[in-house]
Amino acid sequence: MAKMLNTKQNQHLRRLAHHLKPVVIIGNAGLTETVLEEIINAISFHELIKVKLNGTDKTARDGMVNNIITNTGAHHVQSIGHVAVFFKPSDKNKIHLP
């Protein structure tokens, strides 16, 4: 993972993510290799994505978030309930951070 985001940058990303819909939904099968590939494709194209985590409890959802961070190198912007927001800058830098 690249450098950590500061508070101002994280707030900026949270504002940008507010209107987004989840692009990937993790179902009952959990975080499979196929779902992880979809997340990698989506984050490399969009840079900022929402993922809906249909885990039964908070511990399971936290585990999925940590797996996504580890396998994608993305920044975890925030989690609210069953929805997590991730950011990973691409080579084209569509999102410019303050």
DSSP file (Angstrom, degrees, kcal/mol; ACC not computed):
  #  RESIDUE AA STRUCTURE BP1 BP2  ACC     N-H-->O    O-->H-N    N-H-->O    O-->H-N    TCO  KAPPA ALPHA  PHI   PSI    X-CA   Y-CA   Z-CA
    1    1 A M              0   0    0      0, 0.0    73,-0.1     0, 0.0     3,-0.1   0.000 360.0 360.0 360.0 145.1    0.0    0.0    0.0
    2    2 A A        -     0   0    0     71,-0.5     3,-0.1     1,-0.2    71,-0.0   0.068 360.0 -42.5 -74.6-168.3    1.2    3.5   -0.8
    3    3 A K  S    S-     0   0    0      1,-0.1    -1,-0.2     0, 0.0     2,-0.1  -0.137  70.4 -98.4 -58.8 154.6    1.4    6.3    1.8
    4    4 A M        -     0   0    0     -3,-0.1     2,-0.3     1,-0.1    -1,-0.1  -0.378  36.9-113.2 -72.8 152.9   -1.3    6.8    4.3
    5    5 A L        -     0   0    0     -3,-0.1     2,-0.1    -2,-0.1    -1,-0.1  -0.651  26.1-130.9 -85.7 142.8   -4.0    9.4    3.7
    6    6 A N     >  -     0   0    0     -2,-0.3     4,-2.4     1,-0.1     5,-0.2  -0.361  32.2 -96.7 -84.3 175.0   -4.2   12.4    5.9
    7    7 A T  H  > S+     0   0    0      1,-0.2     4,-2.5     2,-0.2     5,-0.2   0.885 122.9  51.2 -60.9 -42.7   -7.5   13.5    7.5
    8    8 A K  H  > S+     0   0    0      1,-0.2     4,-2.0     2,-0.2    -1,-0.2   0.908 111.9  46.8 -63.9 -42.3   -8.2   16.1    4.9
    9    9 A Q  H  > S+     0   0    0      2,-0.2     4,-2.2     1,-0.2    -2,-0.2   0.907 111.9  50.7 -66.0 -41.6   -7.7   13.6    2.0
   10   10 A N  H  X S+     0   0    0     -4,-2.4     4,-2.2     1,-0.2    -2,-0.2   0.901 110.2  49.6 -64.0 -41.3   -9.9   11.0    3.8
   11   11 A Q  H  X S+     0   0    0     -4,-2.5     4,-2.2     2,-0.2    -1,-0.2   0.895 109.0  53.0 -63.8 -39.6  -12.7   13.5    4.3
   12   12 A H  H  X S+     0   0    0     -4,-2.0     4,-2.1     1,-0.2    -2,-0.2   0.926 110.3  47.1 -60.6 -45.6  -12.5   14.5    0.6
   13   13 A L  H  X S+     0   0    0     -4,-2.2     4,-2.2     1,-0.2    -2,-0.2   0.873 109.2  54.1 -65.5 -37.6  -12.8   10.9   -0.5
   14   14 A R  H  X S+     0   0    0     -4,-2.2     4,-1.0     2,-0.2    -1,-0.2   0.897 108.7  49.5 -63.4 -39.6  -15.8   10.4    1.9
   15   15 A R  H >< S+     0   0    0     -4,-2.2     3,-0.5     1,-0.2     4,-0.4   0.924 112.3  47.4 -63.9 -43.9  -17.5   13.3    0.3
   16   16 A L  H 3< S+     0   0    0     -4,-2.1     3,-0.4     1,-0.2    -2,-0.2   0.852 112.9  49.4 -64.9 -34.5  -16.9   11.9   -3.2
   17   17 A A  H >< S+     0   0    0     -4,-2.2     3,-1.3     1,-0.2    -1,-0.2   0.651  86.5  88.9 -80.0 -15.6  -18.1    8.5   -2.2
   18   18 A H  T << S+     0   0    0     -4,-1.0    -1,-0.2    -3,-0.5    -2,-0.1   0.869  93.4  38.6 -53.9 -43.9  -21.3    9.7   -0.6
   19   19 A H  T 3  S+     0   0    0     -4,-0.4    -1,-0.3    -3,-0.4    -2,-0.1   0.534  94.2 109.6 -87.3  -5.9  -23.4    9.5   -3.8
   20   20 A L    <   -     0   0    0     -3,-1.3    29,-0.1    -4,-0.2    -3,-0.0  -0.348  60.1-139.4 -72.0 149.6  -21.8    6.3   -5.1
   21   21 A K        -     0   0    0     29,-0.1    29,-0.5     1,-0.1     2,-0.1  -0.773  38.5 -87.8 -99.2 152.2  -23.7    3.0   -5.3
   22   22 A P        -     0   0    0      0, 0.0    29,-0.2     0, 0.0     3,-0.1  -0.410  35.4-167.8 -60.2 129.9  -21.9   -0.3   -4.3
   23   23 A V  S    S+     0   0    0     27,-2.1     2,-0.4     1,-0.2    28,-0.2   0.673  75.1  38.3 -92.4 -20.1  -20.2   -1.7   -7.4
   24   24 A V  E     -a   51   0A   0     26,-1.1    28,-2.6     2,-0.0     2,-0.5  -0.998  66.9-163.2-132.2 135.5  -19.5   -5.1   -5.9
   25   25 A I  E     -a   52   0A   0     -2,-0.4     2,-0.7    26,-0.2    28,-0.2  -0.976  11.5-148.0-119.9 122.0  -21.8   -7.0   -3.5
   26   26 A I  E     -a   53   0A   0     26,-3.2    28,-1.8    -2,-0.5     5,-0.1  -0.798  25.7-166.7 -90.4 116.6  -20.3   -9.8   -1.5
   27   27 A G    >   -     0   0    0     -2,-0.7     3,-1.5     3,-0.3    27,-0.1   0.151  42.4 -62.9 -89.1-156.9  -23.0  -12.4   -1.0
   28   28 A N  T 3  S+     0   0    0      1,-0.3     3,-0.1    27,-0.1    28,-0.1   0.733 125.4  66.1 -66.0 -24.2  -23.4  -15.5    1.2
   29   29 A A  T 3  S-     0   0    0      1,-0.2    -1,-0.3     3,-0.0     2,-0.1   0.644  99.4-144.1 -73.7 -13.3  -20.4  -17.2   -0.3
   30   30 A G    <   -     0   0    0     -3,-1.5     2,-1.4    24,-0.1    -3,-0.3  -0.424  50.3 -15.8  85.9-161.3  -18.1  -14.6    1.2
   31   31 A L  S    S+     0   0    0     -5,-0.1     2,-0.1    -2,-0.1    -1,-0.1  -0.652  76.6 175.8 -85.6  89.1  -15.0  -13.1   -0.4
   32   32 A T     >  -     0   0    0     -2,-1.4     4,-2.4     1,-0.1     5,-0.2  -0.361  46.1-103.1 -87.6 171.1  -14.2  -15.6   -3.1
   33   33 A E  H  > S+     0   0    0      1,-0.2     4,-2.2     2,-0.2     5,-0.1   0.879 122.7  52.6 -61.2 -38.5  -11.3  -15.3   -5.7
   34   34 A T  H  > S+     0   0    0      2,-0.2     4,-2.0     1,-0.2    -1,-0.2   0.923 110.2  46.5 -64.8 -44.7  -13.9  -14.3   -8.3
   35   35 A V  H  > S+     0   0    0      1,-0.2     4,-2.3     2,-0.2    -2,-0.2   0.906 111.1  52.8 -64.3 -41.2  -15.3  -11.5   -6.1
   36   36 A L  H  X S+     0   0    0     -4,-2.4     4,-2.4     1,-0.2    -1,-0.2   0.888 107.5  51.6 -62.0 -39.6  -11.8  -10.3   -5.3
   37   37 A E  H  X S+     0   0    0     -4,-2.2     4,-2.5     2,-0.2    -1,-0.2   0.899 108.8  51.3 -63.4 -40.0  -10.9  -10.1   -9.0
   38   38 A E  H  X S+     0   0    0     -4,-2.0     4,-2.8     2,-0.2    -2,-0.2   0.902 109.8  49.7 -62.5 -41.3  -14.1   -8.0   -9.6
   39   39 A I  H  X S+     0   0    0     -4,-2.3     4,-2.8     2,-0.2     5,-0.2   0.918 111.0  49.3 -63.6 -43.5  -13.0   -5.7   -6.7
   40   40 A I  H  X S+     0   0    0     -4,-2.4     4,-1.9     2,-0.2    -2,-0.2   0.917 113.6  46.3 -62.4 -43.9   -9.5   -5.3   -8.2
   41   41 A N  H  X S+     0   0    0     -4,-2.5     4,-1.5     2,-0.2    -2,-0.2   0.924 114.6  47.3 -63.9 -44.3  -11.0   -4.6  -11.7
   42   42 A A  H  X S+     0   0    0     -4,-2.8     4,-3.2     1,-0.2     5,-0.4   0.912 113.5  46.5 -65.4 -43.4  -13.5   -2.1  -10.3
   43   43 A I  H  X S+     0   0    0     -4,-2.8     4,-1.6     1,-0.2    45,-0.3   0.831 110.3  52.9 -72.5 -30.3  -11.0   -0.2   -8.2
   44   44 A S  H  < S+     0   0    0     -4,-1.9    -1,-0.2    -5,-0.2    -2,-0.2   0.821 117.9  38.5 -72.6 -27.8   -8.4    0.0  -11.0
   45   45 A F  H  < S+     0   0    0     -4,-1.5    -2,-0.2    -5,-0.2    -3,-0.2   0.908 131.5  24.1 -84.2 -46.2  -11.1    1.5  -13.2
   46   46 A H  H  < S-     0   0    0     -4,-3.2     2,-1.3    -5,-0.2    -3,-0.2   0.721  79.6-153.0 -94.4 -23.9  -12.9    3.8  -10.8
   47   47 A E  S  < S+     0   0    0     -4,-1.6    41,-2.3    -5,-0.4     2,-0.5  -0.200  81.9  56.0  74.0 -42.1  -10.2    4.4   -8.1
   48   48 A L  E    S+ B   0  87A   0     -2,-1.3     2,-0.3    39,-0.2    39,-0.2  -0.975  72.6 163.3-124.0 118.6  -13.0    5.0   -5.5
   49   49 A I  E     - B   0  86A   0     37,-2.4    37,-2.6    -2,-0.5     2,-0.4  -0.932  31.8-137.0-135.8 157.3  -15.6    2.2   -4.9
   50   50 A K  E     - B   0  85A   0    -29,-0.5   -27,-2.1    -2,-0.3   -26,-1.1  -0.919  18.5-164.3-108.7 141.2  -18.2    1.1   -2.5
   51   51 A V  E     -aB  24  84A   0     33,-2.9    33,-2.7    -2,-0.4     2,-0.6  -0.994  12.9-141.6-126.4 128.6  -18.5   -2.6   -1.6
   52   52 A K  E     -aB  25  83A   0    -28,-2.6   -26,-3.2    -2,-0.4     2,-0.7  -0.807  15.2-157.8 -91.4 124.4  -21.5   -4.1    0.1
   53   53 A L  E     -a   26   0A   0     29,-4.0     2,-0.9    -2,-0.6   -26,-0.1  -0.887   8.6-168.2-107.3 107.9  -20.5   -6.7    2.6
   54   54 A N        +     0   0    0    -28,-1.8     2,-0.2    -2,-0.7   -24,-0.1  -0.298  34.2 146.8 -91.6  51.6  -23.3   -9.2    3.4
   55   55 A G        -     0   0    0     -2,-0.9   -27,-0.1     1,-0.1    -2,-0.1  -0.522  53.6-128.2 -82.7 155.4  -21.6  -10.7    6.4
   56   56 A T  S    S+     0   0    0     -2,-0.2     2,-0.3   -28,-0.1    -1,-0.1   0.849  85.4  17.6 -75.2 -33.7  -23.6  -11.9    9.3
   57   57 A D  S  > S-     0   0    0      1,-0.1     4,-2.0    -3,-0.0     3,-0.2  -0.885  80.9-104.5-137.5 168.5  -21.7  -10.1   12.0
   58   58 A K  H  > S+     0   0    0     -2,-0.3     4,-2.9     1,-0.2     5,-0.2   0.850 116.6  56.9 -61.5 -37.3  -19.2   -7.2   12.4
   59   59 A T  H  > S+     0   0    0      2,-0.2     4,-2.0     1,-0.2    -1,-0.2   0.913 107.8  47.5 -62.2 -42.8  -16.3   -9.5   12.9
   60   60 A A  H  > S+     0   0    0     -3,-0.2     4,-2.0     2,-0.2    -1,-0.2   0.910 113.3  48.2 -65.0 -42.0  -16.9  -11.3    9.6
   61   61 A R  H  X S+     0   0    0     -4,-2.0     4,-2.5     2,-0.2    -2,-0.2   0.910 110.1  51.7 -65.2 -41.7  -17.3   -7.9    7.8
   62   62 A D  H  X S+     0   0    0     -4,-2.9     4,-2.4     1,-0.2    -1,-0.2   0.884 108.7  52.2 -61.6 -37.6  -14.1   -6.6    9.4
   63   63 A G  H  X S+     0   0    0     -4,-2.0     4,-2.2     2,-0.2    -1,-0.2   0.901 109.3  48.7 -63.5 -41.8  -12.2   -9.7    8.2
   64   64 A M  H  X S+     0   0    0     -4,-2.0     4,-2.4     2,-0.2    -2,-0.2   0.910 110.3  51.3 -64.9 -41.9  -13.5   -9.2    4.7
   65   65 A V  H  X S+     0   0    0     -4,-2.5     4,-2.4     1,-0.2    -2,-0.2   0.931 110.9  48.3 -60.1 -46.1  -12.4   -5.5    4.8
   66   66 A N  H  X S+     0   0    0     -4,-2.4     4,-2.4     1,-0.2    -1,-0.2   0.881 110.8  51.2 -63.5 -38.2   -8.9   -6.6    6.0
   67   67 A N  H  X S+     0   0    0     -4,-2.2     4,-2.6     2,-0.2    -1,-0.2   0.906 110.1  49.3 -64.0 -41.8   -8.7   -9.2    3.2
   68   68 A I  H  X S+     0   0    0     -4,-2.4     4,-2.0     2,-0.2     6,-0.5   0.922 112.0  48.3 -64.1 -43.9   -9.6   -6.6    0.6
   69   69 A I  H  X S+     0   0    0     -4,-2.4     4,-2.1     1,-0.2     5,-0.2   0.931 114.6  46.1 -61.0 -46.0   -7.0   -4.2    1.9
   70   70 A T  H  < S+     0   0    0     -4,-2.4    -2,-0.2     1,-0.2    -1,-0.2   0.908 117.9  41.1 -64.1 -44.0   -4.3   -6.9    1.9
   71   71 A N  H  < S+     0   0    0     -4,-2.6    -1,-0.2    -5,-0.2    -2,-0.2   0.701 126.0  31.4 -83.1 -19.9   -5.1   -8.3   -1.5
   72   72 A T  H  < S-     0   0    0     -4,-2.0    -2,-0.2    -5,-0.2    -3,-0.2   0.672  90.9-131.4-109.3 -21.9   -5.7   -5.0   -3.4
   73   73 A G     <  +     0   0    0     -4,-2.1   -71,-0.5    -5,-0.4    -4,-0.1   0.685  57.4 148.4  75.4  17.5   -3.4   -2.6   -1.6
   74   74 A A        -     0   0    0     -6,-0.5     2,-0.4    -5,-0.2    14,-0.2  -0.409  51.3-112.5 -84.5 160.4   -6.3   -0.1   -1.4
   75   75 A H  E     -C   87   0A   0     12,-3.6    12,-2.3    -2,-0.1     2,-0.8  -0.759  23.1-131.1 -88.0 136.5   -6.9    2.4    1.3
   76   76 A H  E     -C   86   0A   0     -2,-0.4    10,-0.2    10,-0.2     3,-0.1  -0.820  26.8-179.6 -87.8 111.1  -10.0    1.8    3.5
   77   77 A V  E     -     0   0A   0      8,-2.4     2,-0.3    -2,-0.8    -1,-0.2   0.940  56.6 -39.4 -79.9 -50.0  -11.8    5.1    3.5
   78   78 A Q  E     -C   85   0A   0      7,-1.0     7,-3.0     2,-0.0     2,-0.4  -0.978  42.5-141.0-168.8 162.2  -14.7    4.2    5.8
   79   79 A S  E     +C   84   0A   0     -2,-0.3     2,-0.4     5,-0.2     5,-0.2  -0.999  14.5 179.6-131.9 131.7  -17.3    1.6    6.7
   80   80 A I  E >   -C   83   0A   0      3,-2.9     3,-2.0    -2,-0.4     2,-0.3  -0.951  64.2 -52.9-131.4 113.2  -20.9    2.3    7.6
   81   81 A G  T 3  S-     0   0    0     -2,-0.4     0, 0.0     1,-0.3     0, 0.0  -0.424 124.1 -12.5  61.1-120.0  -23.0   -0.7    8.4
   82   82 A H  T 3  S+     0   0    0     -2,-0.3   -29,-4.0    -3,-0.1     2,-0.5   0.269 120.7  86.7 -97.2  10.1  -22.6   -3.2    5.6
   83   83 A V  E <   -BC  52  80A   0     -3,-2.0    -3,-2.9   -31,-0.2     2,-0.3  -0.946  53.1-173.5-119.2 130.0  -21.0   -0.8    3.1
   84   84 A A  E     -BC  51  79A   0    -33,-2.7   -33,-2.9    -2,-0.5     2,-0.4  -0.918  12.8-145.8-119.8 147.3  -17.2   -0.2    2.9
   85   85 A V  E     -BC  50  78A   0     -7,-3.0    -8,-2.4    -2,-0.3    -7,-1.0  -0.940  16.8-173.5-115.4 133.0  -15.4    2.4    0.8
   86   86 A F  E     -BC  49  76A   0    -37,-2.6   -37,-2.4    -2,-0.4     2,-0.4  -0.940   5.8-165.4-127.4 148.6  -12.0    1.8   -0.7
   87   87 A F  E     +BC  48  75A   0    -12,-2.3   -12,-3.6    -2,-0.3   -39,-0.2  -0.999  13.9 164.2-135.2 133.3   -9.6    4.0   -2.7
   88   88 A K        -     0   0    0    -41,-2.3   -14,-0.1    -2,-0.4   -41,-0.0  -0.891  34.0-128.7-145.9 116.5   -6.6    3.1   -4.8
   89   89 A P        -     0   0    0      0, 0.0     2,-0.1     0, 0.0   -42,-0.1  -0.358  23.8-148.5 -65.2 141.2   -5.1    5.7   -7.2
   90   90 A S    >   -     0   0    0    -45,-0.1     3,-0.7     5,-0.1   -45,-0.1  -0.402  32.2 -95.4 -98.0-178.9   -4.5    4.5  -10.7
   91   91 A D  T 3  S+     0   0    0      1,-0.2    -1,-0.1    -2,-0.1   -47,-0.0   0.797 125.3  52.0 -66.5 -28.0   -1.9    5.5  -13.2
   92   92 A K  T 3  S-     0   0    0      0, 0.0    -1,-0.2     0, 0.0     0, 0.0   0.612  96.9-142.9 -86.1 -12.4   -4.2    8.0  -14.7
   93   93 A N    <   +     0   0    0     -3,-0.7    -2,-0.1     1,-0.1   -46,-0.0   0.954  28.2 174.0  47.6  69.3   -5.1    9.7  -11.4
   94   94 A K        +     0   0    0      1,-0.1     2,-0.6     2,-0.0    -1,-0.1   0.831  68.0  55.6 -71.1 -33.3   -8.8   10.4  -12.0
   95   95 A I  S    S-     0   0    0     -5,-0.1     2,-0.6     2,-0.0    -1,-0.1  -0.900  75.9-155.1-105.8 122.9   -9.2   11.7   -8.4
   96   96 A H        -     0   0    0     -2,-0.6    -2,-0.0    -7,-0.0    -3,-0.0  -0.867  12.0-144.0-100.7 123.2   -6.9   14.4   -7.3
   97   97 A L              0   0    0     -2,-0.6   -88,-0.1     1,-0.1   -87,-0.0  -0.580 360.0 360.0 -85.8 145.9   -6.4   14.6   -3.5
   98   98 A P              0   0    0      0, 0.0    -1,-0.1     0, 0.0   -89,-0.1   0.500 360.0 360.0 -68.2 360.0   -6.0   17.9   -1.7
